[in-house]
Amino acid sequence: MATVIKTGKIAADSSSVLEIVSAFEGIETFLPPIASSTVSGHGVGMTRTLTTADGSSFTELLEALADAG
């Protein structure tokens, strides 16, 4: 399995960032290479199919979800 790591600084507090990036749906709002996403299901076990700007697509499975609190 491939692993991708990207680091950087975000000009926002951690709770604001976590609220955005922890949502399984809407990844295209903060990850520009993703043109669209489609979510199926709810909670652990749900899937999302991501389509990139070049038309490639792949599906991810939500295996676990931990509350930030």
Long-range contacts (C-beta under 8 A, 24 or more apart in sequence): 15-68, 18-68, 22-68, 24-48, 24-62
